[in-house]
Amino acid sequence: MLRAFAAQSILHALVAGLVVEALLRTWRLEDAVWRLRFRLIPLALPILALPAFLLAPGRATPAFAATWAIFDTGRWNLLRVGSLGVGDLVLALAAGVGSVLFLRDAVPPLLDEIGPPPRRGPDLPVPERLRAMADSHARALGIEPPAIRLLRGRLPVLLCVGARRPALVLSAATLEQLDVRSLEAAVAHELVHAAHRDPAWGYALIAARALTFFNPATQWAARAVVDELERRADQIAARLTRQPEALARSIALLALAAPPTGADIGDRFERLFWQSRVDAVRRRCERLVATGEPSGPAHARALLAATAAALVVLLFFVV
Protein backbone atom coordinates (compact mmCIF):
# COMPACT_ATOMS: atom_id res chain seq x y z
CA MET A 1 0.00 0.00 0.00
CA LEU A 2 2.81 2.45 0.86
CA ARG A 3 4.60 1.74 -2.41
CA ALA A 4 1.38 2.22 -4.35
CA PHE A 5 0.69 5.49 -2.54
CA ALA A 6 4.19 6.84 -3.19
CA ALA A 7 4.30 5.79 -6.85
CA GLN A 8 0.81 7.02 -7.67
CA SER A 9 1.30 10.22 -5.68
CA ILE A 10 4.32 11.13 -7.81
CA LEU A 11 2.72 10.11 -11.09
CA HIS A 12 -0.62 11.80 -10.36
CA ALA A 13 1.02 15.08 -9.37
CA LEU A 14 3.26 14.95 -12.44
CA VAL A 15 0.37 14.33 -14.85
CA ALA A 16 -1.83 16.97 -13.21
CA GLY A 17 1.02 19.49 -13.19
CA LEU A 18 1.79 18.97 -16.87
CA VAL A 19 -1.89 19.23 -17.83
CA VAL A 20 -2.37 22.44 -15.84
CA GLU A 21 0.83 23.93 -17.28
CA ALA A 22 -0.32 23.11 -20.81
CA LEU A 23 -3.75 24.64 -20.22
CA LEU A 24 -2.34 27.86 -18.74
CA ARG A 25 -0.04 28.25 -21.74
CA THR A 26 -2.75 27.35 -24.27
CA TRP A 27 -5.28 29.75 -22.76
CA ARG A 28 -2.56 32.39 -22.16
CA LEU A 29 -4.07 32.97 -18.76
CA GLU A 30 -2.38 35.95 -17.06
CA ASP A 31 -4.74 36.71 -14.17
CA ALA A 32 -2.85 35.47 -11.10
CA VAL A 33 -6.04 34.89 -9.09
CA TRP A 34 -7.19 32.23 -11.55
CA ARG A 35 -3.71 30.92 -12.21
CA LEU A 36 -3.37 30.28 -8.48
CA ARG A 37 -6.58 28.27 -8.40
CA PHE A 38 -5.46 26.09 -11.28
CA ARG A 39 -2.01 25.63 -9.71
CA LEU A 40 -3.58 24.22 -6.56
CA ILE A 41 -5.02 21.25 -8.48
CA PRO A 42 -1.79 19.20 -8.85
CA LEU A 43 -0.91 19.93 -5.24
CA ALA A 44 -4.31 18.91 -3.88
CA LEU A 45 -5.01 15.75 -5.88
CA PRO A 46 -2.30 13.51 -4.34
CA ILE A 47 -3.35 14.61 -0.84
CA LEU A 48 -7.15 14.64 -1.17
CA ALA A 49 -8.12 12.34 -4.04
CA LEU A 50 -5.47 9.61 -3.97
CA PRO A 51 -6.37 8.20 -0.51
CA ALA A 52 -9.95 7.78 -1.72
CA PHE A 53 -8.69 6.08 -4.89
CA LEU A 54 -6.62 3.61 -2.87
CA LEU A 55 -9.64 2.71 -0.75
CA ALA A 56 -11.95 2.26 -3.75
CA PRO A 57 -13.19 -1.36 -3.93
CA GLY A 58 -11.44 -3.38 -6.61
CA ARG A 59 -9.07 -0.66 -7.82
CA ALA A 60 -5.99 -2.28 -6.27
CA THR A 61 -6.67 -5.70 -7.82
CA PRO A 62 -4.66 -7.20 -10.71
CA ALA A 63 -7.88 -7.46 -12.70
CA PHE A 64 -8.42 -3.68 -12.57
CA ALA A 65 -4.81 -3.04 -13.57
CA ALA A 66 -5.05 -5.46 -16.49
CA THR A 67 -8.51 -4.45 -17.72
CA TRP A 68 -9.19 -0.83 -16.84
CA ALA A 69 -5.94 0.92 -15.97
CA ILE A 70 -4.54 3.41 -18.48
CA PHE A 71 -1.11 3.16 -16.86
CA ASP A 72 0.12 0.56 -14.37
CA THR A 73 3.25 1.54 -12.43
CA GLY A 74 3.71 -2.05 -11.28
CA ARG A 75 4.46 -3.26 -14.80
CA TRP A 76 7.74 -1.35 -14.85
CA ASN A 77 9.11 -3.87 -12.34
CA LEU A 78 8.97 -6.49 -15.08
CA LEU A 79 12.09 -4.75 -16.38
CA ARG A 80 15.09 -5.50 -14.18
CA VAL A 81 18.37 -3.77 -13.41
CA GLY A 82 20.26 -6.49 -11.60
CA SER A 83 17.99 -7.58 -8.78
CA LEU A 84 15.96 -4.35 -8.80
CA GLY A 85 12.84 -3.62 -10.78
CA VAL A 86 12.98 -0.48 -12.91
CA GLY A 87 9.80 0.80 -11.28
CA ASP A 88 11.23 0.55 -7.77
CA LEU A 89 14.53 2.08 -8.89
CA VAL A 90 12.81 5.08 -10.50
CA LEU A 91 10.60 5.46 -7.43
CA ALA A 92 13.63 5.50 -5.11
CA LEU A 93 15.44 8.08 -7.25
CA ALA A 94 12.35 10.29 -7.48
CA ALA A 95 11.79 10.05 -3.73
CA GLY A 96 15.39 11.09 -3.15
CA VAL A 97 15.02 14.13 -5.38
CA GLY A 98 11.75 15.09 -3.69
CA SER A 99 13.27 14.77 -0.24
CA VAL A 100 16.26 16.95 -1.18
CA LEU A 101 13.97 19.65 -2.59
CA PHE A 102 11.83 19.61 0.54
CA LEU A 103 14.72 19.65 3.00
CA ARG A 104 16.51 22.41 1.11
CA ASP A 105 13.54 24.73 1.64
CA ALA A 106 12.35 23.48 5.05
CA VAL A 107 15.56 23.10 7.06
CA PRO A 108 16.95 26.68 6.95
CA PRO A 109 13.76 28.31 8.32
CA LEU A 110 13.53 25.56 10.96
CA LEU A 111 17.11 26.21 12.08
CA ASP A 112 16.34 29.93 12.24
CA GLU A 113 13.36 29.21 14.49
CA ILE A 114 15.11 26.88 16.94
CA GLY A 115 18.51 28.59 16.89
CA PRO A 116 19.59 31.62 18.90
CA PRO A 117 18.19 34.90 17.59
CA PRO A 118 20.63 36.97 15.54
CA ARG A 119 22.43 39.69 17.42
CA ARG A 120 21.18 43.10 16.48
CA GLY A 121 20.44 46.28 18.32
CA PRO A 122 16.98 47.53 19.23
CA ASP A 123 14.54 48.34 16.47
CA LEU A 124 14.88 51.73 14.85
CA PRO A 125 12.08 54.31 15.03
CA VAL A 126 9.68 54.04 12.08
CA PRO A 127 9.62 57.20 9.93
CA GLU A 128 6.24 58.88 9.74
CA ARG A 129 6.29 58.87 5.94
CA LEU A 130 6.66 55.08 5.97
CA ARG A 131 3.84 54.66 8.47
CA ALA A 132 1.60 57.00 6.45
CA MET A 133 2.44 55.08 3.28
CA ALA A 134 1.52 51.74 4.87
CA ASP A 135 -1.68 53.14 6.41
CA SER A 136 -2.80 54.54 3.05
CA HIS A 137 -2.32 51.26 1.21
CA ALA A 138 -3.91 49.30 4.05
CA ARG A 139 -7.06 51.42 3.80
CA ALA A 140 -7.15 50.92 0.03
CA LEU A 141 -6.95 47.15 0.55
CA GLY A 142 -9.56 47.15 3.31
CA ILE A 143 -7.32 45.88 6.11
CA GLU A 144 -6.11 47.21 9.43
CA PRO A 145 -2.83 49.16 9.30
CA PRO A 146 -0.06 46.66 10.06
CA ALA A 147 2.55 46.82 12.75
CA ILE A 148 5.92 47.88 11.35
CA ARG A 149 9.39 46.85 12.54
CA LEU A 150 12.44 48.69 11.24
CA LEU A 151 15.57 46.60 11.82
CA ARG A 152 19.23 47.47 11.69
CA GLY A 153 21.03 45.77 8.84
CA ARG A 154 23.19 46.24 5.78
CA LEU A 155 21.08 44.12 3.42
CA PRO A 156 17.76 45.40 2.03
CA VAL A 157 14.87 43.42 3.54
CA LEU A 158 11.12 43.93 3.25
CA LEU A 159 8.79 41.13 4.35
CA CYS A 160 5.24 40.46 5.42
CA VAL A 161 5.32 38.08 8.40
CA GLY A 162 2.74 36.64 10.78
CA ALA A 163 -0.07 34.21 9.99
CA ARG A 164 -2.63 35.68 12.40
CA ARG A 165 -1.57 39.32 12.54
CA PRO A 166 0.55 40.16 9.52
CA ALA A 167 3.23 42.79 10.07
CA LEU A 168 5.80 44.55 7.91
CA VAL A 169 9.47 43.94 8.68
CA LEU A 170 12.10 45.95 6.85
CA SER A 171 15.70 47.00 7.28
CA ALA A 172 17.26 50.43 7.33
CA ALA A 173 19.11 49.47 4.13
CA THR A 174 15.77 49.18 2.36
CA LEU A 175 14.94 52.81 3.14
CA GLU A 176 18.40 53.86 2.02
CA GLN A 177 18.47 51.98 -1.28
CA LEU A 178 14.89 52.33 -2.56
CA ASP A 179 13.61 55.60 -3.96
CA VAL A 180 10.21 56.83 -2.77
CA ARG A 181 8.22 55.33 -5.64
CA SER A 182 9.93 51.96 -5.42
CA LEU A 183 9.42 51.88 -1.66
CA GLU A 184 5.75 52.73 -2.03
CA ALA A 185 5.25 49.97 -4.62
CA ALA A 186 7.15 47.44 -2.49
CA VAL A 187 5.11 48.29 0.62
CA ALA A 188 1.90 47.91 -1.41
CA HIS A 189 3.11 44.51 -2.62
CA GLU A 190 3.72 43.26 0.92
CA LEU A 191 0.38 44.60 2.12
CA VAL A 192 -1.35 42.62 -0.62
CA HIS A 193 0.26 39.55 0.95
CA ALA A 194 -1.16 40.66 4.30
CA ALA A 195 -4.64 41.26 2.85
CA HIS A 196 -4.75 37.74 1.41
CA ARG A 197 -3.17 36.07 4.46
CA ASP A 198 -0.31 34.77 2.35
CA PRO A 199 1.95 34.10 5.37
CA ALA A 200 -0.68 31.58 6.53
CA TRP A 201 -0.67 30.10 3.03
CA GLY A 202 3.06 29.63 3.47
CA TYR A 203 2.52 27.43 6.53
CA ALA A 204 -0.17 25.44 4.69
CA LEU A 205 2.18 24.87 1.77
CA ILE A 206 4.96 23.66 4.07
CA ALA A 207 2.48 21.22 5.65
CA ALA A 208 1.43 19.94 2.22
CA ARG A 209 5.05 19.56 1.18
CA ALA A 210 5.86 17.71 4.40
CA LEU A 211 3.01 15.24 3.80
CA THR A 212 4.45 14.49 0.36
CA PHE A 213 8.13 15.13 1.10
CA PHE A 214 9.13 12.26 -1.20
CA ASN A 215 7.24 13.66 -4.19
CA PRO A 216 9.28 15.94 -6.49
CA ALA A 217 6.17 16.81 -8.49
CA THR A 218 4.34 18.21 -5.46
CA GLN A 219 7.48 20.08 -4.40
CA TRP A 220 7.49 21.69 -7.85
CA ALA A 221 3.73 22.32 -7.64
CA ALA A 222 4.11 24.06 -4.27
CA ARG A 223 6.83 26.31 -5.68
CA ALA A 224 4.52 27.14 -8.58
CA VAL A 225 1.82 28.14 -6.07
CA VAL A 226 4.32 30.46 -4.34
CA ASP A 227 5.13 32.02 -7.71
CA GLU A 228 1.43 32.68 -8.29
CA LEU A 229 1.07 34.26 -4.84
CA GLU A 230 3.87 36.63 -5.81
CA ARG A 231 2.29 37.28 -9.22
CA ARG A 232 -1.02 38.11 -7.55
CA ALA A 233 0.69 40.56 -5.20
CA ASP A 234 2.57 42.08 -8.15
CA GLN A 235 -0.57 42.60 -10.19
CA ILE A 236 -2.65 44.08 -7.39
CA ALA A 237 0.18 46.34 -6.18
CA ALA A 238 0.81 47.59 -9.73
CA ARG A 239 -2.89 48.32 -10.12
CA LEU A 240 -3.00 50.06 -6.73
CA THR A 241 0.06 52.27 -7.23
CA ARG A 242 0.03 52.51 -11.04
CA GLN A 243 3.81 52.21 -10.89
CA PRO A 244 4.82 48.80 -12.34
CA GLU A 245 8.31 50.02 -13.25
CA ALA A 246 8.97 51.14 -9.67
CA LEU A 247 7.69 47.81 -8.37
CA ALA A 248 9.98 45.96 -10.78
CA ARG A 249 12.98 47.95 -9.50
CA SER A 250 12.15 47.10 -5.89
CA ILE A 251 11.67 43.41 -6.72
CA ALA A 252 15.06 43.23 -8.44
CA LEU A 253 16.80 44.89 -5.49
CA LEU A 254 15.12 42.92 -2.71
CA ALA A 255 15.06 39.50 -4.38
CA LEU A 256 18.71 39.55 -5.48
CA ALA A 257 20.29 41.18 -2.43
CA ALA A 258 22.48 38.28 -1.21
CA PRO A 259 24.08 36.08 -3.92
CA PRO A 260 26.09 33.01 -2.80
CA THR A 261 29.85 33.47 -2.62
CA GLY A 262 31.43 30.07 -1.78
CA ALA A 263 33.48 27.82 -4.04
CA ASP A 264 32.94 24.25 -2.83
CA ILE A 265 30.63 21.69 -4.44
CA GLY A 266 27.68 22.57 -2.22
CA ASP A 267 28.03 26.25 -3.00
CA ARG A 268 28.28 25.52 -6.71
CA PHE A 269 25.00 23.65 -6.40
CA GLU A 270 23.51 26.65 -4.65
CA ARG A 271 24.78 28.93 -7.41
CA LEU A 272 22.79 26.89 -9.91
CA PHE A 273 19.68 27.58 -7.84
CA TRP A 274 20.74 31.22 -7.61
CA GLN A 275 21.07 31.56 -11.38
CA SER A 276 17.60 30.09 -11.83
CA ARG A 277 16.36 32.62 -9.27
CA VAL A 278 18.02 35.46 -11.17
CA ASP A 279 16.39 34.33 -14.40
CA ALA A 280 12.99 34.01 -12.70
CA VAL A 281 13.24 37.52 -11.22
CA ARG A 282 14.22 38.94 -14.60
CA ARG A 283 11.21 37.30 -16.28
CA ARG A 284 8.96 38.46 -13.45
CA CYS A 285 10.08 42.08 -13.81
CA GLU A 286 9.78 42.01 -17.59
CA ARG A 287 6.27 40.57 -17.35
CA LEU A 288 5.25 43.16 -14.78
CA VAL A 289 6.33 46.06 -17.00
CA ALA A 290 5.19 44.61 -20.33
CA THR A 291 1.69 43.32 -19.54
CA GLY A 292 -1.37 45.46 -19.03
CA GLU A 293 -4.38 44.80 -16.84
CA PRO A 294 -4.85 40.99 -16.74
CA SER A 295 -8.29 39.52 -17.24
CA GLY A 296 -9.68 36.16 -16.26
CA PRO A 297 -10.83 33.63 -18.87
CA ALA A 298 -14.43 33.46 -19.99
CA HIS A 299 -16.38 30.90 -17.96
CA ALA A 300 -13.43 30.60 -15.58
CA ARG A 301 -15.31 28.73 -12.86
CA ALA A 302 -16.62 26.16 -15.33
CA LEU A 303 -13.14 25.66 -16.79
CA LEU A 304 -11.63 25.19 -13.34
CA ALA A 305 -14.29 22.69 -12.29
CA ALA A 306 -14.05 20.80 -15.58
CA THR A 307 -10.26 20.60 -15.35
CA ALA A 308 -10.33 19.28 -11.80
CA ALA A 309 -13.11 16.77 -12.56
CA ALA A 310 -11.41 15.52 -15.73
CA LEU A 311 -8.14 14.98 -13.88
CA VAL A 312 -9.88 13.11 -11.06
CA VAL A 313 -11.51 10.76 -13.58
CA LEU A 314 -8.30 10.33 -15.59
CA LEU A 315 -6.09 9.66 -12.58
CA PHE A 316 -8.49 7.10 -11.14
CA PHE A 317 -7.33 4.85 -13.97
CA VAL A 318 -3.61 5.50 -13.37
CA VAL A 319 -2.49 2.89 -10.83
Buried (B, 14 or more C-beta within 10 A) or exposed (E): EEEBBBBBBBBBBBBBBEBBBEBBEEBEBBBBBBBBBBBBBBBBBBBEBBEEBBEEEEBBEEEBBEEBBEBBBBBBBEEEEEEEBBBBBBBEEBBEBBBBBBEEBBEEEEEEEEEEEEEEEEEBEBEEEBBEBBBBBBEBBEBEBBBBBBBEBEEBBBBBBBEEEBBBBBBBBBBEBBEEBBBBBBBBBBBBBBBBBBBEBBEBBBEBBEEBBBBBBBBBBBBBBBBBBBBBBBBBBBEBBEBBEBBBBBBBBBBBBEEBEEEEEEEEEBBEEBEEEBEBBEEBBEBBEEEEEBEBBEEBEEBBEEBBEEBBEBBBBBB
